[in-house]
Amino acid sequence: MALPERRIHRRVTLTEIATAVGVAPSTVSRAMSNPNRVSPEMYERIVRKARELGYESATLPSSRQRIARGTIALMLPNLTNPFNLDLIRGSQIQAQAAGFMQLLVTSDESEQVEAEWLVELAESVDGIVLASPRSPDPILNQVAERVPLVVLNREVPWISGVVIDTPAGLAQGLDYLVSLGHTRIAYVRGPATSWSDQARYRALRTAASQHDVELIPVGNFRPTLAAGAAAADAVELSRATAAIFFNDTLAIGALGRFEHRGIRVPDDMSVIGCDDIFGASFTNPPLTTVTAGGEQAGRAITDILLGSFTTKDRSHRLDRIPTHLTVRESTGSPKK
């Protein structure tokens, strides 16, 4: 069966534009991703030739006073964390309102898969929203040279983004546990390549040192219910009286395991999660957690990307979204 013509139309590449203009492909990449990095004359030459060749991209200035339509990608580390559903919803609302189609991609927590997808997407979409990236900064900067890129929950030099301030929220959680009388507190860590986990651990260490209490790091776990159950056993062995988990998914998995082993929450073990996902208030007992606005973050990060399509000013910016501790029944005073 023959494919519709629009589906077999070959996309003009940046290399072809560079050849037609007589410059290096890297020069075209810089002009498209950050016009400030080439001269105005060079930028106009590249844009004019791109249009002549039929290059289609939202990064090209529109002759009409509106945002050009195109495709943006939202790349997530996983789809197992319900928090990401809020993030997707917020991002999609903004993309659709601006007339953009959104492509959803996941790396399944693999740094290699993420890097490979980023290279592929840089040639096929108009912009990328990258959530909780696992790749090192140099890789992200290379991608940002080729396509507009914004990052959620990671501070990357010269790349705009949004950071949800969960480290401050978890520090509030540790303060609260100390106020209840806990002096030996475990922190169940997330993936080893997670920038957010490292930031949260630093914030918790600072808070623990201020209170002169013991903070016990426990493993590195994928954010799944099964991993949460495994983490519960490690927490029990640590002899901690309270545990702060990297996210709610791990914490909820641990709650089930604690119940199975006869460890009462919060009588024997206090538990704090992070993200306040849907269902955190329905667990047994309801989960104390850090409330973070996933939908708000999705809207904010997508707005930054869309805004980059309509301005030549590519100065980077970093916005922060505050969080707060929501206290429920999974925390209490330790046994005397």
C-alpha positions as CSV (number, residue, x, y, z in Angstrom):
1,M,0.0,0.0,0.0
2,A,1.4,3.4,-1.0
3,L,2.0,5.8,1.8
4,P,0.4,9.3,1.7
5,E,2.8,11.8,0.1
6,R,3.1,13.8,3.3
7,R,4.5,10.8,5.1
8,I,7.2,10.0,2.5
9,H,8.3,13.6,2.1
10,R,12.0,13.8,3.0
11,R,13.0,16.3,5.7
12,V,15.7,18.8,4.7
13,T,18.7,18.3,7.0
14,L,20.9,21.0,8.6
15,T,23.9,19.5,6.7
16,E,22.2,20.2,3.4
17,I,21.5,23.8,4.4
18,A,25.1,24.2,5.5
19,T,26.3,22.9,2.1
20,A,24.0,25.3,0.2
21,V,25.1,28.3,2.3
22,G,28.8,27.3,2.2
23,V,29.3,27.0,5.9
24,A,29.9,24.3,8.5
25,P,26.9,22.3,9.8
26,S,27.8,23.5,13.3
27,T,27.3,27.1,12.2
28,V,23.8,26.3,11.0
29,S,23.1,24.4,14.2
30,R,24.2,27.5,16.2
31,A,22.0,29.8,14.1
32,M,18.9,27.6,14.6
33,S,19.3,26.9,18.3
34,N,20.8,30.3,19.3
35,P,20.8,33.2,16.8
36,N,22.9,35.3,19.2
37,R,25.9,33.1,18.5
38,V,26.2,34.1,14.8
39,S,26.2,37.4,13.1
40,P,22.9,38.9,12.0
41,E,24.0,38.7,8.3
42,M,24.9,35.0,8.7
43,Y,21.6,34.3,10.4
44,E,19.6,35.9,7.6
45,R,21.6,34.0,5.0
46,I,20.9,30.7,6.7
47,V,17.2,31.4,7.3
48,R,16.7,32.5,3.7
49,K,18.4,29.4,2.3
50,A,16.5,27.1,4.7
51,R,13.2,28.4,3.5
52,E,14.3,28.1,-0.2
53,L,15.1,24.4,0.5
54,G,11.8,23.8,2.2
55,Y,13.2,23.3,5.7
56,E,10.3,23.3,8.2
57,S,10.9,24.2,11.8
58,A,9.3,26.3,14.5
59,T,12.7,27.8,15.1
60,L,12.4,29.7,11.8
61,P,11.0,33.2,12.3
62,S,7.4,33.4,11.0
63,S,6.3,36.1,8.6
64,R,3.0,36.2,10.5
65,Q,2.8,37.4,14.1
66,R,2.1,34.0,15.7
67,I,3.9,30.9,16.8
68,A,4.6,28.6,13.9
69,R,3.2,25.1,14.3
70,G,5.5,22.1,14.7
71,T,6.4,19.1,16.8
72,I,8.0,19.1,20.2
73,A,9.2,16.0,22.1
74,L,8.7,15.4,25.8
75,M,11.3,12.9,27.1
76,L,10.9,11.2,30.4
77,P,13.1,8.7,32.3
78,N,10.2,6.4,33.0
79,L,6.5,5.9,32.9
80,T,6.3,4.0,36.1
81,N,6.1,7.1,38.3
82,P,2.6,8.5,38.4
83,F,4.0,11.9,39.0
84,N,5.0,11.9,35.3
85,L,1.4,11.7,34.3
86,D,0.8,15.1,35.9
87,L,3.9,16.4,34.1
88,I,2.6,15.0,30.8
89,R,-0.8,16.6,31.3
90,G,0.6,20.0,32.0
91,S,3.1,19.9,29.1
92,Q,0.5,18.7,26.7
93,I,-2.0,21.4,27.6
94,Q,0.5,24.1,26.8
95,A,1.7,22.4,23.6
96,Q,-1.8,22.0,22.3
97,A,-2.8,25.5,23.2
98,A,0.1,26.8,21.0
99,G,-0.8,24.5,18.1
100,F,2.1,22.0,18.6
101,M,1.9,18.3,18.3
102,Q,3.7,16.5,21.2
103,L,5.8,13.3,20.9
104,L,6.3,11.3,24.1
105,V,9.5,9.4,24.5
106,T,10.9,7.4,27.5
107,S,14.5,6.2,28.2
108,D,13.5,3.6,30.8
109,E,16.2,5.0,33.1
110,S,19.0,4.2,30.6
111,E,21.6,6.9,30.0
112,Q,22.6,5.3,26.7
113,V,19.0,5.1,25.4
114,E,18.4,8.7,26.4
115,A,21.5,9.9,24.5
116,E,20.6,7.9,21.4
117,W,17.0,9.3,21.4
118,L,18.3,12.8,21.9
119,V,20.5,12.6,18.8
120,E,17.6,11.2,16.8
121,L,15.1,13.7,18.0
122,A,17.5,16.6,17.3
123,E,17.0,15.8,13.6
124,S,13.3,15.3,13.6
125,V,11.5,17.7,16.0
126,D,11.5,21.4,16.6
127,G,12.3,21.4,20.3
128,I,12.7,19.0,23.2
129,V,11.5,19.1,26.8
130,L,13.8,16.8,28.7
131,A,12.7,15.7,32.2
132,S,15.1,14.5,34.8
133,P,17.9,13.7,32.3
134,R,20.4,11.0,33.1
135,S,23.0,12.0,30.5
136,P,26.1,14.1,31.4
137,D,26.1,17.9,30.8
138,P,28.4,17.8,27.8
139,I,26.0,15.5,25.9
140,L,23.1,17.8,26.7
141,N,25.0,20.9,25.6
142,Q,25.8,19.2,22.3
143,V,22.2,18.5,21.7
144,A,21.2,22.0,22.6
145,E,23.6,23.2,19.9
146,R,21.4,21.4,17.3
147,V,17.9,21.9,18.6
148,P,16.1,24.1,21.2
149,L,16.3,22.1,24.5
150,V,14.9,22.8,27.9
151,V,15.5,20.7,31.0
152,L,13.3,19.9,34.0
153,N,14.8,19.0,37.4
154,R,18.4,19.5,36.4
155,E,20.7,22.5,36.5
156,V,22.7,22.5,33.3
157,P,25.0,25.4,32.4
158,W,23.7,27.5,29.4
159,I,20.5,25.5,29.1
160,S,17.2,26.9,30.3
161,G,15.0,24.9,32.7
162,V,12.7,24.5,35.6
163,V,13.7,22.9,39.0
164,I,11.1,21.7,41.4
165,D,12.5,22.4,44.8
166,T,12.0,19.0,46.4
167,P,15.3,19.1,48.2
168,A,13.9,21.9,50.4
169,G,10.7,20.0,50.9
170,L,12.6,16.9,52.0
171,A,14.7,19.0,54.4
172,Q,11.4,20.1,55.9
173,G,10.5,16.5,56.3
174,L,13.7,15.7,58.2
175,D,13.1,18.8,60.4
176,Y,9.6,17.4,61.1
177,L,11.0,13.9,62.0
178,V,13.5,15.4,64.4
179,S,10.7,17.4,66.0
180,L,9.0,14.1,66.7
181,G,12.1,12.7,68.4
182,H,13.8,10.7,65.6
183,T,17.6,10.7,65.7
184,R,18.4,7.8,63.3
185,I,16.8,8.5,59.9
186,A,17.3,6.6,56.6
187,Y,17.2,8.1,53.2
188,V,16.3,5.6,50.4
189,R,18.0,6.9,47.4
190,G,16.8,7.0,43.8
191,P,18.7,6.1,40.6
192,A,22.5,6.7,40.7
193,T,22.4,8.9,37.6
194,S,19.5,11.1,39.0
195,W,20.6,14.7,39.6
196,S,17.4,15.2,41.7
197,D,18.5,12.3,44.0
198,Q,21.9,13.9,44.5
199,A,20.4,17.3,45.2
200,R,18.0,15.8,47.7
201,Y,20.7,13.8,49.5
202,R,22.8,17.0,49.8
203,A,19.9,18.9,51.3
204,L,19.2,16.1,53.8
205,R,22.8,15.8,54.9
206,T,22.9,19.6,55.5
207,A,19.7,19.4,57.5
208,A,20.9,16.3,59.5
209,S,24.2,18.0,60.4
210,Q,22.3,21.1,61.6
211,H,20.3,18.9,64.0
212,D,23.2,16.6,64.9
213,V,21.2,13.5,63.9
214,E,22.3,10.4,61.9
215,L,21.3,10.2,58.3
216,I,21.8,6.8,56.8
217,P,21.9,6.5,53.0
218,V,20.3,3.3,51.7
219,G,21.2,2.0,48.2
220,N,20.2,3.3,44.9
221,F,16.8,2.1,43.7
222,R,14.7,2.4,40.5
223,P,11.5,4.2,41.3
224,T,9.2,1.2,41.3
225,L,6.9,-0.5,43.8
226,A,9.0,-3.7,43.7
227,A,12.2,-1.7,44.4
228,G,10.4,0.0,47.3
229,A,9.7,-3.4,48.8
230,A,13.4,-4.3,48.5
231,A,14.3,-1.0,50.0
232,A,12.1,-1.7,53.0
233,D,14.2,-4.7,54.0
234,A,17.3,-2.6,53.8
235,V,15.8,0.1,55.9
236,E,14.8,-2.4,58.6
237,L,18.5,-3.6,58.7
238,S,19.7,-0.1,59.1
239,R,17.9,0.1,62.5
240,A,16.5,3.5,61.6
241,T,13.3,4.6,63.2
242,A,12.2,6.7,60.2
243,A,12.8,6.6,56.5
244,I,12.6,9.3,53.8
245,F,12.2,7.9,50.3
246,F,13.3,9.3,47.0
247,N,9.7,9.3,45.8
248,D,6.2,8.2,46.6
249,T,6.4,5.1,44.4
250,L,9.3,3.7,46.4
251,A,7.6,4.7,49.7
252,I,4.3,3.0,48.8
253,G,6.1,-0.2,47.8
254,A,7.9,-0.1,51.2
255,L,4.6,0.4,53.1
256,G,3.3,-2.9,51.7
257,R,6.5,-4.7,52.6
258,F,6.5,-3.2,56.2
259,E,3.0,-4.5,56.7
260,H,3.9,-7.9,55.4
261,R,6.8,-8.1,57.9
262,G,4.8,-6.9,60.8
263,I,6.5,-3.5,61.1
264,R,3.8,-1.0,62.1
265,V,3.8,2.4,60.4
266,P,4.2,4.8,62.1
267,D,4.5,3.0,65.5
268,D,7.7,1.1,64.5
269,M,8.7,3.1,61.5
270,S,7.8,6.6,60.2
271,V,7.7,7.0,56.4
272,I,8.0,10.1,54.2
273,G,7.7,10.1,50.4
274,C,8.1,12.7,47.8
275,D,5.9,14.1,44.9
276,D,2.4,13.6,46.5
277,I,1.2,11.5,43.6
278,F,-2.4,10.5,43.1
279,G,-3.1,7.7,45.6
280,A,-0.6,8.9,48.3
281,S,-3.5,9.9,50.5
282,F,-5.2,6.5,50.0
283,T,-2.4,4.3,51.3
284,N,-2.5,2.5,54.6
285,P,-1.7,4.6,56.5
286,P,-2.0,7.8,54.3
287,L,1.5,8.9,53.3
288,T,3.3,11.9,54.6
289,T,5.0,13.4,51.6
290,V,6.5,16.4,49.8
291,T,3.8,18.0,47.6
292,A,5.3,19.0,44.2
293,G,3.3,20.5,41.4
294,G,3.8,18.2,38.5
295,E,1.2,19.7,36.2
296,Q,2.5,23.2,37.0
297,A,6.0,22.1,36.2
298,G,4.9,20.6,32.9
299,R,3.2,23.9,31.9
300,A,6.2,26.0,33.0
301,I,8.9,24.1,31.2
302,T,6.9,23.8,28.0
303,D,6.2,27.6,28.1
304,I,10.0,28.2,28.2
305,L,10.5,26.1,25.1
306,L,7.6,27.6,23.2
307,G,8.8,31.1,24.1
308,S,12.2,30.3,22.6
309,F,10.5,29.9,19.1
310,T,9.4,33.5,19.0
311,T,12.5,35.4,20.1
312,K,16.1,35.6,19.0
313,D,17.1,36.1,22.6
314,R,18.3,32.7,23.8
315,S,19.6,33.8,27.2
316,H,19.2,30.9,29.5
317,R,16.9,31.1,32.5
318,L,16.2,28.8,35.5
319,D,12.9,28.9,37.3
320,R,12.1,27.2,40.6
321,I,8.8,25.8,41.8
322,P,8.4,25.7,45.6
323,T,7.3,22.6,47.5
324,H,5.9,21.9,51.0
325,L,5.6,19.0,53.4
326,T,2.1,17.5,53.6
327,V,1.7,15.6,56.9
328,R,-0.5,12.5,57.0
329,E,-0.6,9.4,59.2
330,S,2.6,7.6,58.2
331,T,4.7,9.7,60.6
332,G,4.8,9.7,64.3
333,S,7.0,9.7,67.4
334,P,9.5,6.8,67.8
335,K,8.9,4.2,70.5
336,K,10.5,4.9,73.8
